[in-house]
Amino acid sequence: MTTSENRIAAVTRNTSETQIRVAINLDGTGQQKLNTGVPFLDHMLDQIARHGLIDLEIEAKGDTHIDDHHTVEDVGITLGQAFAQAVGDKKGIRRYGHAYVPLDEALSRVVIDFSGRPGLSYHIPFTRAAIGSFDVDLFREFFQGFVNHAQVTLHIDNLRGDNSHHQAETVFKAFGRALRMATELDPRSAGVIPSTKGCL
């Protein structure tokens, strides 16, 4: 069982398309070691680690000679599985998290609930179809994979922005900060599951 002294997880996911290993420590300092084979995804994952104060190691090998789709989606899936393991029975966590993050002209809001119910509301009106060689459509696949396997409700809204890199970066920074808030242990409700139903 996960406890306040052991909120870590390591998950390996192997398919015919990808081989992925994710290790996380929810009570870390933002240390990261990232090698997904998709450089812009690594840049975004770094935002989660640094702004969520989550130690994060991800090693992925995928069929990027075809495109980045399977790797990006499967990293989201595996990261979601790791979070589900690390929060354990969810006793004592704050459950809800939210953050607004600006970057120059861009502003994004992310709200998360470790509800046990997967749901994604995703609104990012990207101003271009690609950031460098990265297809921005793949961000939805990443977050959908995460939501399905972390069993969270996640609302993502880019409220404004002209630069697609800024739009993406504000989303991932806000996601990291919202994760940090939601998974933090609340000393006022130690050992209590934050739900009137008694389970999440």
C-alpha positions as CSV (number, residue, x, y, z in Angstrom):
1,M,0.0,0.0,0.0
2,T,1.2,3.5,-0.8
3,T,1.8,5.6,2.3
4,S,2.9,9.2,3.0
5,E,6.5,7.8,3.3
6,N,6.2,5.8,0.0
7,R,4.4,7.7,-2.7
8,I,6.4,6.3,-5.5
9,A,5.6,4.1,-8.5
10,A,7.4,2.4,-11.4
11,V,5.4,1.1,-14.4
12,T,6.6,-0.7,-17.5
13,R,4.4,-1.0,-20.5
14,N,5.5,-3.0,-23.6
15,T,3.5,-3.3,-26.8
16,S,4.4,-4.1,-30.4
17,E,4.6,-0.3,-31.0
18,T,6.3,1.0,-27.8
19,Q,8.4,0.0,-24.8
20,I,8.0,2.5,-22.0
21,R,9.1,2.7,-18.4
22,V,7.9,5.5,-16.0
23,A,9.1,6.1,-12.4
24,I,7.6,8.8,-10.3
25,N,8.0,10.2,-6.7
26,L,5.1,12.5,-5.8
27,D,7.1,14.0,-2.9
28,G,10.2,14.8,-5.0
29,T,11.9,18.1,-5.9
30,G,11.3,18.2,-9.6
31,Q,14.3,16.0,-10.7
32,Q,13.8,14.5,-14.1
33,K,15.4,12.1,-16.6
34,L,13.5,12.0,-19.8
35,N,14.2,10.2,-23.1
36,T,11.1,9.5,-25.1
37,G,12.6,9.9,-28.5
38,V,10.2,12.9,-29.1
39,P,12.2,16.0,-28.1
40,F,9.2,18.4,-27.7
41,L,7.4,15.9,-25.6
42,D,10.5,15.7,-23.3
43,H,10.4,19.5,-23.0
44,M,6.7,19.4,-21.9
45,L,7.3,16.5,-19.5
46,D,10.1,18.6,-17.9
47,Q,7.5,21.2,-17.1
48,I,5.4,18.6,-15.2
49,A,8.3,17.6,-13.1
50,R,9.7,21.0,-12.3
51,H,6.4,22.8,-11.7
52,G,4.8,19.8,-10.0
53,L,7.9,19.1,-7.8
54,I,7.5,15.5,-9.0
55,D,10.6,13.4,-9.6
56,L,10.1,11.8,-13.0
57,E,12.0,9.3,-15.1
58,I,10.6,8.3,-18.5
59,E,12.4,6.0,-21.0
60,A,10.5,5.3,-24.2
61,K,11.2,3.6,-27.4
62,G,8.6,3.7,-30.1
63,D,7.8,3.5,-33.8
64,T,8.7,7.1,-34.4
65,H,9.9,6.2,-37.9
66,I,6.1,6.0,-38.6
67,D,5.1,9.0,-36.5
68,D,5.1,10.1,-32.9
69,H,1.5,9.2,-32.2
70,H,1.9,5.8,-30.5
71,T,4.8,7.0,-28.3
72,V,3.0,10.2,-27.1
73,E,-0.2,8.4,-26.4
74,D,1.5,5.5,-24.6
75,V,3.6,7.8,-22.5
76,G,0.4,9.4,-21.3
77,I,-1.1,6.0,-20.6
78,T,1.9,4.8,-18.6
79,L,2.3,8.1,-16.7
80,G,-1.4,7.8,-15.8
81,Q,-0.8,4.2,-14.5
82,A,2.1,5.4,-12.4
83,F,0.1,8.2,-10.8
84,A,-2.8,5.8,-10.0
85,Q,-0.3,3.6,-8.2
86,A,1.5,6.4,-6.4
87,V,-1.6,8.0,-4.9
88,G,-2.7,4.5,-3.7
89,D,-6.0,4.6,-1.8
90,K,-6.0,8.5,-1.9
91,K,-6.3,8.8,1.8
92,G,-5.2,12.3,3.0
93,I,-4.7,13.9,-0.5
94,R,-6.3,17.2,-1.3
95,R,-8.0,15.5,-4.4
96,Y,-8.6,18.7,-6.3
97,G,-6.0,20.9,-7.9
98,H,-6.0,23.9,-10.2
99,A,-3.6,26.4,-11.7
100,Y,-3.5,29.4,-14.0
101,V,-0.2,29.9,-15.8
102,P,0.8,32.7,-18.1
103,L,3.7,32.9,-20.5
104,D,3.9,36.2,-22.3
105,E,0.7,36.5,-24.3
106,A,-0.6,33.0,-23.5
107,L,-2.6,32.0,-20.5
108,S,-3.9,28.5,-19.6
109,R,-6.0,27.0,-16.8
110,V,-5.9,23.4,-15.7
111,V,-8.3,21.9,-13.1
112,I,-8.0,18.2,-11.9
113,D,-10.0,15.9,-9.7
114,F,-8.6,12.5,-8.6
115,S,-12.2,11.4,-8.7
116,G,-11.8,7.8,-9.8
117,R,-13.8,8.7,-12.9
118,P,-12.0,9.4,-16.2
119,G,-13.2,12.5,-18.0
120,L,-11.4,15.0,-20.2
121,S,-12.6,18.5,-21.2
122,Y,-9.9,19.8,-23.6
123,H,-10.0,23.3,-25.2
124,I,-6.7,24.4,-26.8
125,P,-7.2,26.5,-30.0
126,F,-3.7,26.1,-31.3
127,T,-2.7,28.7,-33.8
128,R,-0.7,26.3,-35.9
129,A,-0.8,22.6,-36.6
130,A,2.8,21.8,-35.6
131,I,5.4,23.1,-33.2
132,G,8.6,22.4,-35.1
133,S,8.0,18.8,-36.2
134,F,5.6,18.0,-33.4
135,D,1.9,17.5,-34.3
136,V,-0.2,19.4,-31.8
137,D,-3.1,17.0,-32.2
138,L,-1.0,14.5,-30.2
139,F,-1.4,16.5,-27.0
140,R,-5.1,15.4,-26.8
141,E,-3.9,11.8,-27.1
142,F,-1.4,12.3,-24.3
143,F,-4.0,13.8,-21.9
144,Q,-6.7,11.3,-22.9
145,G,-4.3,8.4,-22.2
146,F,-3.4,9.9,-18.8
147,V,-7.0,10.6,-17.8
148,N,-8.1,7.1,-18.7
149,H,-5.4,5.4,-16.6
150,A,-5.0,7.8,-13.7
151,Q,-8.8,7.8,-13.4
152,V,-9.0,11.6,-13.1
153,T,-11.3,14.3,-14.3
154,L,-9.3,16.9,-16.1
155,H,-10.3,20.3,-17.6
156,I,-7.8,22.0,-19.8
157,D,-8.4,25.5,-21.2
158,N,-6.0,27.7,-23.1
159,L,-7.7,31.0,-22.5
160,R,-5.5,33.0,-24.9
161,G,-2.4,32.8,-26.9
162,D,-0.9,33.6,-30.3
163,N,2.3,31.4,-30.1
164,S,1.7,27.7,-30.1
165,H,4.8,26.9,-28.1
166,H,3.6,29.3,-25.4
167,Q,0.1,27.8,-25.5
168,A,1.5,24.3,-25.0
169,E,4.0,25.3,-22.3
170,T,1.4,27.1,-20.2
171,V,-0.8,24.1,-20.3
172,F,1.9,21.7,-19.2
173,K,3.2,24.1,-16.5
174,A,-0.4,24.5,-15.2
175,F,-0.9,20.7,-15.4
176,G,2.2,20.1,-13.2
177,R,1.1,22.7,-10.6
178,A,-2.5,21.3,-10.5
179,L,-1.1,17.8,-10.1
180,R,1.0,19.0,-7.2
181,M,-1.9,20.6,-5.4
182,A,-4.2,17.6,-5.9
183,T,-1.8,15.0,-4.7
184,E,-0.4,16.9,-1.8
185,L,-1.2,15.4,1.6
186,D,-3.5,17.6,3.6
187,P,-2.5,17.6,7.3
188,R,-6.0,18.5,8.4
189,S,-7.4,15.3,6.8
190,A,-4.7,12.8,7.4
191,G,-5.8,9.2,6.7
192,V,-9.2,10.4,5.4
193,I,-10.5,9.7,1.9
194,P,-11.7,13.0,0.5
195,S,-15.2,11.9,-0.5
196,T,-18.6,11.7,1.1
197,K,-18.9,8.2,-0.4
198,G,-15.9,7.0,1.6
199,C,-14.1,5.8,-1.5
200,L,-12.6,7.2,-4.7
